[in-house]
Amino acid sequence: MDRGRRQYGYFLEALNTRLEESEYIAGPDFSIADITGLVTIDFARRVDMDIPGGHTHTRRWYDGVAGRPCAGA
């Protein structure tokens, strides 16, 4: 479990850096990469692993993609 938490932290660091440069994970358009990222973060939140406070780019992206009509399906 500790290893998984560390790996998730690395993922969030890389994601925040990527989203500083781009609106979506794989470029300018919403894609399967964003769906995969959304599902990953939603799953982690179920075990009390949320997006850290300093990850403003990830938070912006997450709020945007989680608010899409397809995210509630």
Predicted model as a PDB file, atoms N, CA, C, CB and O in Angstrom, pLDDT in the B-factor column:
MODEL        1                                                                  
ATOM      1  N   MET A   1       0.821  -1.187   0.000  1.00 84.00           N  
ATOM      2  CA  MET A   1       0.000   0.000   0.000  1.00 84.00           C  
ATOM      3  C   MET A   1       0.870   1.259   0.000  1.00 84.00           C  
ATOM      4  CB  MET A   1      -0.937  -0.006   1.204  1.00 84.00           C  
ATOM      5  O   MET A   1       0.553   2.238  -0.676  1.00 84.00           O  
ATOM      6  N   ASP A   2       1.961   1.229   0.755  1.00 89.00           N  
ATOM      7  CA  ASP A   2       2.849   2.393   0.785  1.00 89.00           C  
ATOM      8  C   ASP A   2       3.435   2.667  -0.598  1.00 89.00           C  
ATOM      9  CB  ASP A   2       3.980   2.180   1.805  1.00 89.00           C  
ATOM     10  O   ASP A   2       3.535   3.816  -1.029  1.00 89.00           O  
ATOM     11  N   ARG A   3       3.819   1.589  -1.283  1.00 93.00           N  
ATOM     12  CA  ARG A   3       4.379   1.746  -2.633  1.00 93.00           C  
ATOM     13  C   ARG A   3       3.333   2.357  -3.563  1.00 93.00           C  
ATOM     14  CB  ARG A   3       4.867   0.377  -3.192  1.00 93.00           C  
ATOM     15  O   ARG A   3       3.658   3.243  -4.354  1.00 93.00           O  
ATOM     16  N   GLY A   4       2.099   1.905  -3.483  1.00 89.00           N  
ATOM     17  CA  GLY A   4       1.024   2.449  -4.307  1.00 89.00           C  
ATOM     18  C   GLY A   4       0.790   3.926  -4.044  1.00 89.00           C  
ATOM     19  O   GLY A   4       0.568   4.695  -4.979  1.00 89.00           O  
ATOM     20  N   ARG A   5       0.837   4.322  -2.807  1.00 91.00           N  
ATOM     21  CA  ARG A   5       0.678   5.738  -2.466  1.00 91.00           C  
ATOM     22  C   ARG A   5       1.826   6.581  -3.029  1.00 91.00           C  
ATOM     23  CB  ARG A   5       0.599   5.912  -0.944  1.00 91.00           C  
ATOM     24  O   ARG A   5       1.606   7.684  -3.531  1.00 91.00           O  
ATOM     25  N   ARG A   6       3.038   6.058  -2.942  1.00 94.00           N  
ATOM     26  CA  ARG A   6       4.185   6.775  -3.520  1.00 94.00           C  
ATOM     27  C   ARG A   6       4.032   6.904  -5.032  1.00 94.00           C  
ATOM     28  CB  ARG A   6       5.508   6.050  -3.180  1.00 94.00           C  
ATOM     29  O   ARG A   6       4.242   7.980  -5.593  1.00 94.00           O  
ATOM     30  N   GLN A   7       3.671   5.818  -5.682  1.00 95.00           N  
ATOM     31  CA  GLN A   7       3.515   5.834  -7.143  1.00 95.00           C  
ATOM     32  C   GLN A   7       2.407   6.809  -7.554  1.00 95.00           C  
ATOM     33  CB  GLN A   7       3.200   4.410  -7.672  1.00 95.00           C  
ATOM     34  O   GLN A   7       2.534   7.516  -8.554  1.00 95.00           O  
ATOM     35  N   TYR A   8       1.346   6.839  -6.792  1.00 95.00           N  
ATOM     36  CA  TYR A   8       0.261   7.777  -7.081  1.00 95.00           C  
ATOM     37  C   TYR A   8       0.751   9.219  -6.935  1.00 95.00           C  
ATOM     38  CB  TYR A   8      -0.944   7.521  -6.145  1.00 95.00           C  
ATOM     39  O   TYR A   8       0.381  10.090  -7.722  1.00 95.00           O  
ATOM     40  N   GLY A   9       1.579   9.461  -5.932  1.00 95.00           N  
ATOM     41  CA  GLY A   9       2.173  10.792  -5.758  1.00 95.00           C  
ATOM     42  C   GLY A   9       3.027  11.190  -6.951  1.00 95.00           C  
ATOM     43  O   GLY A   9       2.981  12.339  -7.390  1.00 95.00           O  
ATOM     44  N   TYR A  10       3.807  10.251  -7.480  1.00 97.00           N  
ATOM     45  CA  TYR A  10       4.629  10.518  -8.675  1.00 97.00           C  
ATOM     46  C   TYR A  10       3.724  10.821  -9.875  1.00 97.00           C  
ATOM     47  CB  TYR A  10       5.561   9.302  -8.991  1.00 97.00           C  
ATOM     48  O   TYR A  10       3.991  11.731 -10.660  1.00 97.00           O  
ATOM     49  N   PHE A  11       2.659  10.042  -9.995  1.00 97.00           N  
ATOM     50  CA  PHE A  11       1.691  10.263 -11.077  1.00 97.00           C  
ATOM     51  C   PHE A  11       1.121  11.675 -11.001  1.00 97.00           C  
ATOM     52  CB  PHE A  11       0.550   9.222 -11.010  1.00 97.00           C  
ATOM     53  O   PHE A  11       1.059  12.376 -12.011  1.00 97.00           O  
ATOM     54  N   LEU A  12       0.705  12.095  -9.809  1.00 97.00           N  
ATOM     55  CA  LEU A  12       0.116  13.429  -9.662  1.00 97.00           C  
ATOM     56  C   LEU A  12       1.123  14.532  -9.953  1.00 97.00           C  
ATOM     57  CB  LEU A  12      -0.442  13.605  -8.257  1.00 97.00           C  
ATOM     58  O   LEU A  12       0.768  15.556 -10.538  1.00 97.00           O  
ATOM     59  N   GLU A  13       2.365  14.336  -9.556  1.00 97.00           N  
ATOM     60  CA  GLU A  13       3.405  15.334  -9.856  1.00 97.00           C  
ATOM     61  C   GLU A  13       3.575  15.486 -11.369  1.00 97.00           C  
ATOM     62  CB  GLU A  13       4.758  14.932  -9.202  1.00 97.00           C  
ATOM     63  O   GLU A  13       3.601  16.600 -11.893  1.00 97.00           O  
ATOM     64  N   ALA A  14       3.689  14.353 -12.060  1.00 98.00           N  
ATOM     65  CA  ALA A  14       3.868  14.377 -13.511  1.00 98.00           C  
ATOM     66  C   ALA A  14       2.630  14.966 -14.195  1.00 98.00           C  
ATOM     67  CB  ALA A  14       4.151  12.953 -14.043  1.00 98.00           C  
ATOM     68  O   ALA A  14       2.747  15.735 -15.150  1.00 98.00           O  
ATOM     69  N   LEU A  15       1.462  14.604 -13.705  1.00 98.00           N  
ATOM     70  CA  LEU A  15       0.223  15.106 -14.288  1.00 98.00           C  
ATOM     71  C   LEU A  15       0.113  16.613 -14.123  1.00 98.00           C  
ATOM     72  CB  LEU A  15      -0.981  14.419 -13.652  1.00 98.00           C  
ATOM     73  O   LEU A  15      -0.257  17.310 -15.068  1.00 98.00           O  
ATOM     74  N   ASN A  16       0.423  17.121 -12.958  1.00 98.00           N  
ATOM     75  CA  ASN A  16       0.343  18.559 -12.724  1.00 98.00           C  
ATOM     76  C   ASN A  16       1.315  19.310 -13.633  1.00 98.00           C  
ATOM     77  CB  ASN A  16       0.637  18.880 -11.251  1.00 98.00           C  
ATOM     78  O   ASN A  16       0.980  20.368 -14.166  1.00 98.00           O  
ATOM     79  N   THR A  17       2.504  18.768 -13.807  1.00 98.00           N  
ATOM     80  CA  THR A  17       3.486  19.383 -14.701  1.00 98.00           C  
ATOM     81  C   THR A  17       2.973  19.387 -16.136  1.00 98.00           C  
ATOM     82  CB  THR A  17       4.833  18.643 -14.619  1.00 98.00           C  
ATOM     83  O   THR A  17       3.073  20.398 -16.831  1.00 98.00           O  
ATOM     84  N   ARG A  18       2.427  18.260 -16.580  1.00 98.00           N  
ATOM     85  CA  ARG A  18       1.890  18.159 -17.938  1.00 98.00           C  
ATOM     86  C   ARG A  18       0.746  19.144 -18.150  1.00 98.00           C  
ATOM     87  CB  ARG A  18       1.411  16.730 -18.220  1.00 98.00           C  
ATOM     88  O   ARG A  18       0.683  19.811 -19.183  1.00 98.00           O  
ATOM     89  N   LEU A  19      -0.148  19.239 -17.186  1.00 98.00           N  
ATOM     90  CA  LEU A  19      -1.320  20.096 -17.335  1.00 98.00           C  
ATOM     91  C   LEU A  19      -0.998  21.578 -17.201  1.00 98.00           C  
ATOM     92  CB  LEU A  19      -2.354  19.718 -16.321  1.00 98.00           C  
ATOM     93  O   LEU A  19      -1.843  22.429 -17.476  1.00 98.00           O  
ATOM     94  N   GLU A  20       0.205  21.878 -16.785  1.00 97.00           N  
ATOM     95  CA  GLU A  20       0.671  23.271 -16.799  1.00 97.00           C  
ATOM     96  C   GLU A  20       0.857  23.726 -18.244  1.00 97.00           C  
ATOM     97  CB  GLU A  20       2.005  23.425 -15.999  1.00 97.00           C  
ATOM     98  O   GLU A  20       0.749  24.914 -18.547  1.00 97.00           O  
ATOM     99  N   GLU A  21       1.136  22.773 -19.132  1.00 96.00           N  
ATOM    100  CA  GLU A  21       1.426  23.068 -20.540  1.00 96.00           C  
ATOM    101  C   GLU A  21       0.247  22.847 -21.467  1.00 96.00           C  
ATOM    102  CB  GLU A  21       2.568  22.231 -21.004  1.00 96.00           C  
ATOM    103  O   GLU A  21       0.248  23.349 -22.591  1.00 96.00           O  
ATOM    104  N   SER A  22      -0.750  22.113 -21.027  1.00 97.00           N  
ATOM    105  CA  SER A  22      -1.810  21.681 -21.926  1.00 97.00           C  
ATOM    106  C   SER A  22      -3.153  21.659 -21.202  1.00 97.00           C  
ATOM    107  CB  SER A  22      -1.493  20.296 -22.504  1.00 97.00           C  
ATOM    108  O   SER A  22      -3.214  21.404 -19.999  1.00 97.00           O  
ATOM    109  N   GLU A  23      -4.214  21.923 -21.932  1.00 96.00           N  
ATOM    110  CA  GLU A  23      -5.549  21.882 -21.328  1.00 96.00           C  
ATOM    111  C   GLU A  23      -5.945  20.462 -20.939  1.00 96.00           C  
ATOM    112  CB  GLU A  23      -6.583  22.464 -22.291  1.00 96.00           C  
ATOM    113  O   GLU A  23      -6.583  20.246 -19.908  1.00 96.00           O  
ATOM    114  N   TYR A  24      -5.567  19.512 -21.759  1.00 98.00           N  
ATOM    115  CA  TYR A  24      -5.880  18.104 -21.503  1.00 98.00           C  
ATOM    116  C   TYR A  24      -4.594  17.289 -21.474  1.00 98.00           C  
ATOM    117  CB  TYR A  24      -6.853  17.548 -22.577  1.00 98.00           C  
ATOM    118  O   TYR A  24      -3.539  17.783 -21.873  1.00 98.00           O  
ATOM    119  N   ILE A  25      -4.668  16.064 -21.012  1.00 98.00           N  
ATOM    120  CA  ILE A  25      -3.472  15.250 -20.803  1.00 98.00           C  
ATOM    121  C   ILE A  25      -2.690  15.009 -22.089  1.00 98.00           C  
ATOM    122  CB  ILE A  25      -3.853  13.926 -20.191  1.00 98.00           C  
ATOM    123  O   ILE A  25      -1.469  15.167 -22.112  1.00 98.00           O  
ATOM    124  N   ALA A  26      -3.386  14.627 -23.162  1.00 97.00           N  
ATOM    125  CA  ALA A  26      -2.687  14.250 -24.393  1.00 97.00           C  
ATOM    126  C   ALA A  26      -2.626  15.366 -25.430  1.00 97.00           C  
ATOM    127  CB  ALA A  26      -3.351  13.054 -24.998  1.00 97.00           C  
ATOM    128  O   ALA A  26      -2.198  15.132 -26.561  1.00 97.00           O  
ATOM    129  N   GLY A  27      -3.040  16.559 -25.069  1.00 95.00           N  
ATOM    130  CA  GLY A  27      -2.989  17.662 -26.023  1.00 95.00           C  
ATOM    131  C   GLY A  27      -4.170  18.593 -25.870  1.00 95.00           C  
ATOM    132  O   GLY A  27      -4.749  18.699 -24.789  1.00 95.00           O  
ATOM    133  N   PRO A  28      -4.532  19.273 -26.959  1.00 95.00           N  
ATOM    134  CA  PRO A  28      -5.571  20.295 -26.871  1.00 95.00           C  
ATOM    135  C   PRO A  28      -7.006  19.753 -26.818  1.00 95.00           C  
ATOM    136  CB  PRO A  28      -5.444  21.211 -28.032  1.00 95.00           C  
ATOM    137  O   PRO A  28      -7.941  20.505 -26.541  1.00 95.00           O  
ATOM    138  N   ASP A  29      -7.181  18.456 -27.083  1.00 96.00           N  
ATOM    139  CA  ASP A  29      -8.529  17.888 -27.124  1.00 96.00           C  
ATOM    140  C   ASP A  29      -8.733  16.822 -26.057  1.00 96.00           C  
ATOM    141  CB  ASP A  29      -8.806  17.298 -28.494  1.00 96.00           C  
ATOM    142  O   ASP A  29      -7.801  16.101 -25.699  1.00 96.00           O  
ATOM    143  N   PHE A  30      -9.945  16.729 -25.557  1.00 96.00           N  
ATOM    144  CA  PHE A  30     -10.340  15.695 -24.607  1.00 96.00           C  
ATOM    145  C   PHE A  30     -10.169  14.337 -25.272  1.00 96.00           C  
ATOM    146  CB  PHE A  30     -11.810  15.900 -24.123  1.00 96.00           C  
ATOM    147  O   PHE A  30     -10.555  14.164 -26.428  1.00 96.00           O  
ATOM    148  N   SER A  31      -9.587  13.360 -24.549  1.00 96.00           N  
ATOM    149  CA  SER A  31      -9.324  12.045 -25.140  1.00 96.00           C  
ATOM    150  C   SER A  31      -9.438  10.940 -24.088  1.00 96.00           C  
ATOM    151  CB  SER A  31      -7.927  12.018 -25.786  1.00 96.00           C  
ATOM    152  O   SER A  31      -9.750  11.192 -22.924  1.00 96.00           O  
ATOM    153  N   ILE A  32      -9.179   9.719 -24.532  1.00 96.00           N  
ATOM    154  CA  ILE A  32      -9.189   8.569 -23.638  1.00 96.00           C  
ATOM    155  C   ILE A  32      -8.173   8.739 -22.508  1.00 96.00           C  
ATOM    156  CB  ILE A  32      -8.897   7.287 -24.422  1.00 96.00           C  
ATOM    157  O   ILE A  32      -8.366   8.193 -21.421  1.00 96.00           O  
ATOM    158  N   ALA A  33      -7.105   9.482 -22.746  1.00 97.00           N  
ATOM    159  CA  ALA A  33      -6.122   9.740 -21.689  1.00 97.00           C  
ATOM    160  C   ALA A  33      -6.768  10.493 -20.529  1.00 97.00           C  
ATOM    161  CB  ALA A  33      -4.925  10.544 -22.244  1.00 97.00           C  
ATOM    162  O   ALA A  33      -6.473  10.223 -19.365  1.00 97.00           O  
ATOM    163  N   ASP A  34      -7.642  11.426 -20.849  1.00 97.00           N  
ATOM    164  CA  ASP A  34      -8.338  12.182 -19.800  1.00 97.00           C  
ATOM    165  C   ASP A  34      -9.337  11.310 -19.046  1.00 97.00           C  
ATOM    166  CB  ASP A  34      -9.059  13.387 -20.406  1.00 97.00           C  
ATOM    167  O   ASP A  34      -9.500  11.443 -17.833  1.00 97.00           O  
ATOM    168  N   ILE A  35      -9.994  10.430 -19.766  1.00 96.00           N  
ATOM    169  CA  ILE A  35     -10.928   9.514 -19.112  1.00 96.00           C  
ATOM    170  C   ILE A  35     -10.167   8.601 -18.157  1.00 96.00           C  
ATOM    171  CB  ILE A  35     -11.708   8.677 -20.161  1.00 96.00           C  
ATOM    172  O   ILE A  35     -10.606   8.369 -17.031  1.00 96.00           O  
ATOM    173  N   THR A  36      -9.027   8.086 -18.609  1.00 96.00           N  
ATOM    174  CA  THR A  36      -8.215   7.216 -17.766  1.00 96.00           C  
ATOM    175  C   THR A  36      -7.717   7.960 -16.531  1.00 96.00           C  
ATOM    176  CB  THR A  36      -7.030   6.659 -18.559  1.00 96.00           C  
ATOM    177  O   THR A  36      -7.749   7.419 -15.426  1.00 96.00           O  
ATOM    178  N   GLY A  37      -7.261   9.193 -16.711  1.00 97.00           N  
ATOM    179  CA  GLY A  37      -6.807  10.002 -15.578  1.00 97.00           C  
ATOM    180  C   GLY A  37      -7.929  10.286 -14.596  1.00 97.00           C  
ATOM    181  O   GLY A  37      -7.733  10.221 -13.383  1.00 97.00           O  
ATOM    182  N   LEU A  38      -9.097  10.597 -15.119  1.00 97.00           N  
ATOM    183  CA  LEU A  38     -10.263  10.868 -14.267  1.00 97.00           C  
ATOM    184  C   LEU A  38     -10.625   9.639 -13.435  1.00 97.00           C  
ATOM    185  CB  LEU A  38     -11.471  11.302 -15.124  1.00 97.00           C  
ATOM    186  O   LEU A  38     -10.866   9.743 -12.232  1.00 97.00           O  
ATOM    187  N   VAL A  39     -10.659   8.489 -14.077  1.00 96.00           N  
ATOM    188  CA  VAL A  39     -10.998   7.252 -13.360  1.00 96.00           C  
ATOM    189  C   VAL A  39      -9.944   6.940 -12.300  1.00 96.00           C  
ATOM    190  CB  VAL A  39     -11.127   6.069 -14.346  1.00 96.00           C  
ATOM    191  O   VAL A  39     -10.280   6.502 -11.200  1.00 96.00           O  
ATOM    192  N   THR A  40      -8.684   7.161 -12.625  1.00 96.00           N  
ATOM    193  CA  THR A  40      -7.596   6.923 -11.670  1.00 96.00           C  
ATOM    194  C   THR A  40      -7.764   7.793 -10.431  1.00 96.00           C  
ATOM    195  CB  THR A  40      -6.231   7.195 -12.325  1.00 96.00           C  
ATOM    196  O   THR A  40      -7.666   7.306  -9.305  1.00 96.00           O  
ATOM    197  N   ILE A  41      -8.015   9.068 -10.640  1.00 97.00           N  
ATOM    198  CA  ILE A  41      -8.174   9.985  -9.510  1.00 97.00           C  
ATOM    199  C   ILE A  41      -9.447   9.674  -8.720  1.00 97.00           C  
ATOM    200  CB  ILE A  41      -8.203  11.439 -10.006  1.00 97.00           C  
ATOM    201  O   ILE A  41      -9.443   9.722  -7.490  1.00 97.00           O  
ATOM    202  N   ASP A  42     -10.520   9.359  -9.416  1.00 96.00           N  
ATOM    203  CA  ASP A  42     -11.755   9.009  -8.706  1.00 96.00           C  
ATOM    204  C   ASP A  42     -11.568   7.761  -7.851  1.00 96.00           C  
ATOM    205  CB  ASP A  42     -12.901   8.793  -9.702  1.00 96.00           C  
ATOM    206  O   ASP A  42     -12.056   7.705  -6.722  1.00 96.00           O  
ATOM    207  N   PHE A  43     -10.879   6.779  -8.368  1.00 95.00           N  
ATOM    208  CA  PHE A  43     -10.616   5.565  -7.596  1.00 95.00           C  
ATOM    209  C   PHE A  43      -9.761   5.893  -6.365  1.00 95.00           C  
ATOM    210  CB  PHE A  43      -9.911   4.503  -8.477  1.00 95.00           C  
ATOM    211  O   PHE A  43     -10.056   5.427  -5.264  1.00 95.00           O  
ATOM    212  N   ALA A  44      -8.720   6.681  -6.548  1.00 96.00           N  
ATOM    213  CA  ALA A  44      -7.836   7.037  -5.435  1.00 96.00           C  
ATOM    214  C   ALA A  44      -8.592   7.828  -4.358  1.00 96.00           C  
ATOM    215  CB  ALA A  44      -6.635   7.856  -5.948  1.00 96.00           C  
ATOM    216  O   ALA A  44      -8.323   7.673  -3.167  1.00 96.00           O  
ATOM    217  N   ARG A  45      -9.518   8.656  -4.774  1.00 94.00           N  
ATOM    218  CA  ARG A  45     -10.298   9.432  -3.808  1.00 94.00           C  
ATOM    219  C   ARG A  45     -11.146   8.532  -2.921  1.00 94.00           C  
ATOM    220  CB  ARG A  45     -11.190  10.434  -4.531  1.00 94.00           C  
ATOM    221  O   ARG A  45     -11.439   8.882  -1.778  1.00 94.00           O  
ATOM    222  N   ARG A  46     -11.541   7.374  -3.442  1.00 93.00           N  
ATOM    223  CA  ARG A  46     -12.342   6.429  -2.655  1.00 93.00           C  
ATOM    224  C   ARG A  46     -11.551   5.839  -1.493  1.00 93.00           C  
ATOM    225  CB  ARG A  46     -12.854   5.307  -3.547  1.00 93.00           C  
ATOM    226  O   ARG A  46     -12.132   5.338  -0.530  1.00 93.00           O  
ATOM    227  N   VAL A  47     -10.226   5.899  -1.588  1.00 92.00           N  
ATOM    228  CA  VAL A  47      -9.376   5.404  -0.495  1.00 92.00           C  
ATOM    229  C   VAL A  47      -8.622   6.567   0.155  1.00 92.00           C  
ATOM    230  CB  VAL A  47      -8.372   4.337  -1.020  1.00 92.00           C  
ATOM    231  O   VAL A  47      -7.504   6.408   0.644  1.00 92.00           O  
ATOM    232  N   ASP A  48      -9.262   7.739   0.148  1.00 92.00           N  
ATOM    233  CA  ASP A  48      -8.761   8.945   0.822  1.00 92.00           C  
ATOM    234  C   ASP A  48      -7.420   9.453   0.300  1.00 92.00           C  
ATOM    235  CB  ASP A  48      -8.635   8.676   2.282  1.00 92.00           C  
ATOM    236  O   ASP A  48      -6.593   9.936   1.074  1.00 92.00           O  
ATOM    237  N   MET A  49      -7.207   9.346  -0.994  1.00 94.00           N  
ATOM    238  CA  MET A  49      -6.004   9.906  -1.621  1.00 94.00           C  
ATOM    239  C   MET A  49      -6.482  10.963  -2.621  1.00 94.00           C  
ATOM    240  CB  MET A  49      -5.123   8.777  -2.334  1.00 94.00           C  
ATOM    241  O   MET A  49      -6.765  10.655  -3.779  1.00 94.00           O  
ATOM    242  N   ASP A  50      -6.565  12.199  -2.159  1.00 94.00           N  
ATOM    243  CA  ASP A  50      -7.097  13.284  -2.986  1.00 94.00           C  
ATOM    244  C   ASP A  50      -5.963  14.027  -3.680  1.00 94.00           C  
ATOM    245  CB  ASP A  50      -7.932  14.259  -2.134  1.00 94.00           C  
ATOM    246  O   ASP A  50      -4.787  13.758  -3.433  1.00 94.00           O  
ATOM    247  N   ILE A  51      -6.326  14.953  -4.540  1.00 97.00           N  
ATOM    248  CA  ILE A  51      -5.362  15.802  -5.227  1.00 97.00           C  
ATOM    249  C   ILE A  51      -4.777  16.770  -4.200  1.00 97.00           C  
ATOM    250  CB  ILE A  51      -6.026  16.571  -6.427  1.00 97.00           C  
ATOM    251  O   ILE A  51      -5.532  17.469  -3.524  1.00 97.00           O  
ATOM    252  N   PRO A  52      -3.446  16.828  -4.068  1.00 95.00           N  
ATOM    253  CA  PRO A  52      -2.833  17.736  -3.097  1.00 95.00           C  
ATOM    254  C   PRO A  52      -3.167  19.208  -3.389  1.00 95.00           C  
ATOM    255  CB  PRO A  52      -1.316  17.541  -3.090  1.00 95.00           C  
ATOM    256  O   PRO A  52      -3.404  19.584  -4.537  1.00 95.00           O  
ATOM    257  N   GLY A  53      -3.180  20.006  -2.366  1.00 94.00           N  
ATOM    258  CA  GLY A  53      -3.547  21.413  -2.485  1.00 94.00           C  
ATOM    259  C   GLY A  53      -2.740  22.227  -3.464  1.00 94.00           C  
ATOM    260  O   GLY A  53      -3.290  23.129  -4.096  1.00 94.00           O  
ATOM    261  N   GLY A  54      -1.459  21.948  -3.620  1.00 96.00           N  
ATOM    262  CA  GLY A  54      -0.618  22.738  -4.510  1.00 96.00           C  
ATOM    263  C   GLY A  54      -0.714  22.372  -5.975  1.00 96.00           C  
ATOM    264  O   GLY A  54      -0.064  22.998  -6.813  1.00 96.00           O  
ATOM    265  N   HIS A  55      -1.506  21.380  -6.296  1.00 97.00           N  
ATOM    266  CA  HIS A  55      -1.609  20.909  -7.681  1.00 97.00           C  
ATOM    267  C   HIS A  55      -2.743  21.640  -8.398  1.00 97.00           C  
ATOM    268  CB  HIS A  55      -1.841  19.374  -7.725  1.00 97.00           C  
ATOM    269  O   HIS A  55      -3.771  21.047  -8.727  1.00 97.00           O  
ATOM    270  N   THR A  56      -2.539  22.928  -8.632  1.00 98.00           N  
ATOM    271  CA  THR A  56      -3.588  23.768  -9.194  1.00 98.00           C  
ATOM    272  C   THR A  56      -3.965  23.377 -10.622  1.00 98.00           C  
ATOM    273  CB  THR A  56      -3.155  25.205  -9.165  1.00 98.00           C  
ATOM    274  O   THR A  56      -5.130  23.486 -11.003  1.00 98.00           O  
ATOM    275  N   HIS A  57      -3.000  22.927 -11.409  1.00 98.00           N  
ATOM    276  CA  HIS A  57      -3.295  22.553 -12.797  1.00 98.00           C  
ATOM    277  C   HIS A  57      -4.115  21.263 -12.839  1.00 98.00           C  
ATOM    278  CB  HIS A  57      -1.985  22.382 -13.607  1.00 98.00           C  
ATOM    279  O   HIS A  57      -5.041  21.128 -13.639  1.00 98.00           O  
ATOM    280  N   THR A  58      -3.764  20.327 -11.976  1.00 98.00           N  
ATOM    281  CA  THR A  58      -4.525  19.082 -11.906  1.00 98.00           C  
ATOM    282  C   THR A  58      -5.929  19.355 -11.393  1.00 98.00           C  
ATOM    283  CB  THR A  58      -3.815  18.057 -11.005  1.00 98.00           C  
ATOM    284  O   THR A  58      -6.889  18.772 -11.897  1.00 98.00           O  
ATOM    285  N   ARG A  59      -6.068  20.208 -10.423  1.00 98.00           N  
ATOM    286  CA  ARG A  59      -7.391  20.543  -9.880  1.00 98.00           C  
ATOM    287  C   ARG A  59      -8.252  21.197 -10.950  1.00 98.00           C  
ATOM    288  CB  ARG A  59      -7.261  21.478  -8.658  1.00 98.00           C  
ATOM    289  O   ARG A  59      -9.423  20.845 -11.098  1.00 98.00           O  
ATOM    290  N   ARG A  60      -7.695  22.139 -11.695  1.00 98.00           N  
ATOM    291  CA  ARG A  60      -8.436  22.799 -12.786  1.00 98.00           C  
ATOM    292  C   ARG A  60      -8.900  21.763 -13.803  1.00 98.00           C  
ATOM    293  CB  ARG A  60      -7.557  23.879 -13.482  1.00 98.00           C  
ATOM    294  O   ARG A  60     -10.066  21.744 -14.197  1.00 98.00           O  
ATOM    295  N   TRP A  61      -7.982  20.909 -14.219  1.00 98.00           N  
ATOM    296  CA  TRP A  61      -8.308  19.873 -15.198  1.00 98.00           C  
ATOM    297  C   TRP A  61      -9.374  18.923 -14.635  1.00 98.00           C  
ATOM    298  CB  TRP A  61      -7.036  19.082 -15.595  1.00 98.00           C  
ATOM    299  O   TRP A  61     -10.364  18.632 -15.306  1.00 98.00           O  
ATOM    300  N   TYR A  62      -9.173  18.448 -13.417  1.00 98.00           N  
ATOM    301  CA  TYR A  62     -10.104  17.499 -12.815  1.00 98.00           C  
ATOM    302  C   TYR A  62     -11.508  18.096 -12.722  1.00 98.00           C  
ATOM    303  CB  TYR A  62      -9.612  17.078 -11.423  1.00 98.00           C  
ATOM    304  O   TYR A  62     -12.484  17.449 -13.101  1.00 98.00           O  
ATOM    305  N   ASP A  63     -11.611  19.307 -12.229  1.00 97.00           N  
ATOM    306  CA  ASP A  63     -12.924  19.936 -12.096  1.00 97.00           C  
ATOM    307  C   ASP A  63     -13.605  20.068 -13.463  1.00 97.00           C  
ATOM    308  CB  ASP A  63     -12.791  21.321 -11.430  1.00 97.00           C  
ATOM    309  O   ASP A  63     -14.818  19.898 -13.580  1.00 97.00           O  
ATOM    310  N   GLY A  64     -12.815  20.370 -14.486  1.00 97.00           N  
ATOM    311  CA  GLY A  64     -13.373  20.492 -15.829  1.00 97.00           C  
ATOM    312  C   GLY A  64     -13.860  19.167 -16.397  1.00 97.00           C  
ATOM    313  O   GLY A  64     -14.981  19.079 -16.899  1.00 97.00           O  
ATOM    314  N   VAL A  65     -13.028  18.142 -16.321  1.00 97.00           N  
ATOM    315  CA  VAL A  65     -13.438  16.859 -16.909  1.00 97.00           C  
ATOM    316  C   VAL A  65     -14.486  16.154 -16.049  1.00 97.00           C  
ATOM    317  CB  VAL A  65     -12.221  15.948 -17.093  1.00 97.00           C  
ATOM    318  O   VAL A  65     -15.357  15.472 -16.589  1.00 97.00           O  
ATOM    319  N   ALA A  66     -14.421  16.300 -14.751  1.00 96.00           N  
ATOM    320  CA  ALA A  66     -15.426  15.684 -13.887  1.00 96.00           C  
ATOM    321  C   ALA A  66     -16.790  16.335 -14.056  1.00 96.00           C  
ATOM    322  CB  ALA A  66     -14.992  15.769 -12.433  1.00 96.00           C  
ATOM    323  O   ALA A  66     -17.812  15.717 -13.759  1.00 96.00           O  
ATOM    324  N   GLY A  67     -16.818  17.578 -14.531  1.00 95.00           N  
ATOM    325  CA  GLY A  67     -18.062  18.287 -14.748  1.00 95.00           C  
ATOM    326  C   GLY A  67     -18.707  18.025 -16.108  1.00 95.00           C  
ATOM    327  O   GLY A  67     -19.815  18.492 -16.372  1.00 95.00           O  
ATOM    328  N   ARG A  68     -18.023  17.288 -16.962  1.00 93.00           N  
ATOM    329  CA  ARG A  68     -18.591  16.971 -18.268  1.00 93.00           C  
ATOM    330  C   ARG A  68     -19.773  16.006 -18.099  1.00 93.00           C  
ATOM    331  CB  ARG A  68     -17.509  16.356 -19.202  1.00 93.00           C  
ATOM    332  O   ARG A  68     -19.746  15.148 -17.217  1.00 93.00           O  
ATOM    333  N   PRO A  69     -20.806  16.140 -18.936  1.00 90.00           N  
ATOM    334  CA  PRO A  69     -21.970  15.247 -18.801  1.00 90.00           C  
ATOM    335  C   PRO A  69     -21.599  13.761 -18.854  1.00 90.00           C  
ATOM    336  CB  PRO A  69     -22.976  15.551 -19.897  1.00 90.00           C  
ATOM    337  O   PRO A  69     -22.214  12.948 -18.164  1.00 90.00           O  
ATOM    338  N   CYS A  70     -20.623  13.409 -19.649  1.00 84.00           N  
ATOM    339  CA  CYS A  70     -20.250  11.996 -19.770  1.00 84.00           C  
ATOM    340  C   CYS A  70     -19.601  11.457 -18.500  1.00 84.00           C  
ATOM    341  CB  CYS A  70     -19.306  11.808 -20.943  1.00 84.00           C  
ATOM    342  O   CYS A  70     -19.571  10.242 -18.306  1.00 84.00           O  
ATOM    343  N   ALA A  71     -19.087  12.312 -17.641  1.00 84.00           N  
ATOM    344  CA  ALA A  71     -18.411  11.847 -16.421  1.00 84.00           C  
ATOM    345  C   ALA A  71     -19.393  11.281 -15.411  1.00 84.00           C  
ATOM    346  CB  ALA A  71     -17.625  12.984 -15.786  1.00 84.00           C  
ATOM    347  O   ALA A  71     -18.996  10.497 -14.549  1.00 84.00           O  
ATOM    348  N   GLY A  72     -20.629  11.645 -15.490  1.00 76.00           N  
ATOM    349  CA  GLY A  72     -21.623  11.151 -14.552  1.00 76.00           C  
ATOM    350  C   GLY A  72     -22.317   9.877 -14.998  1.00 76.00           C  
ATOM    351  O   GLY A  72     -23.167   9.339 -14.289  1.00 76.00           O  
ATOM    352  N   ALA A  73     -21.953   9.406 -16.164  1.00 65.00           N  
ATOM    353  CA  ALA A  73     -22.622   8.203 -16.714  1.00 65.00           C  
ATOM    354  C   ALA A  73     -22.215   6.946 -15.990  1.00 65.00           C  
ATOM    355  CB  ALA A  73     -22.311   8.047 -18.193  1.00 65.00           C  
ATOM    356  O   ALA A  73     -22.684   5.859 -16.329  1.00 65.00           O  
TER     357      ALA A  73                                                      
ENDMDL                                                                          
END                                                                             
